């Protein structure tokens, strides 16, 4: 299993590219330091929220599985389960 450093670096590389939520809504994101900023929502999602989701264990069945644990669960789930980020590792 990848650690947060590896996963966060992959997230950085794909900044500005289009991703999709589980329901198919497209979004892009920017990274400002350790903050993930999705364009579809006025949310600042800290890297620590991704760490919490990863600690649950990947793969995660859907964003509902982590919605009580993290802010921005739809975006976190979508990014962590995109082929560019998971690279067939989970």
Secondary structure as the mmCIF struct_conf table of DSSP 4:
data_model
#
loop_
_struct_conf.conf_type_id
_struct_conf.id
_struct_conf.beg_label_comp_id
_struct_conf.beg_label_asym_id
_struct_conf.beg_label_seq_id
_struct_conf.end_label_comp_id
_struct_conf.end_label_asym_id
_struct_conf.end_label_seq_id
HELX_RH_AL_P HELX_RH_AL_P1 UNK A 4 UNK A 13
TURN_TY1_P TURN_TY1_P1 UNK A 14 UNK A 16
BEND BEND1 UNK A 17 UNK A 17
STRN STRN1 UNK A 19 UNK A 20
TURN_TY1_P TURN_TY1_P2 UNK A 22 UNK A 23
STRN STRN2 UNK A 26 UNK A 27
STRN STRN3 UNK A 29 UNK A 32
TURN_TY1_P TURN_TY1_P3 UNK A 33 UNK A 34
STRN STRN4 UNK A 35 UNK A 38
TURN_TY1_P TURN_TY1_P4 UNK A 39 UNK A 40
BEND BEND2 UNK A 41 UNK A 41
STRN STRN5 UNK A 45 UNK A 46
HELX_RH_AL_P HELX_RH_AL_P2 UNK A 47 UNK A 56
BEND BEND3 UNK A 58 UNK A 59
BEND BEND4 UNK A 61 UNK A 61
HELX_RH_3T_P HELX_RH_3T_P1 UNK A 63 UNK A 65
TURN_TY1_P TURN_TY1_P5 UNK A 66 UNK A 69
BEND BEND5 UNK A 70 UNK A 70
TURN_TY1_P TURN_TY1_P6 UNK A 71 UNK A 72
HELX_RH_AL_P HELX_RH_AL_P3 UNK A 73 UNK A 80
TURN_TY1_P TURN_TY1_P7 UNK A 81 UNK A 81
BEND BEND6 UNK A 82 UNK A 82
HELX_RH_AL_P HELX_RH_AL_P4 UNK A 83 UNK A 86
TURN_TY1_P TURN_TY1_P8 UNK A 87 UNK A 88
#
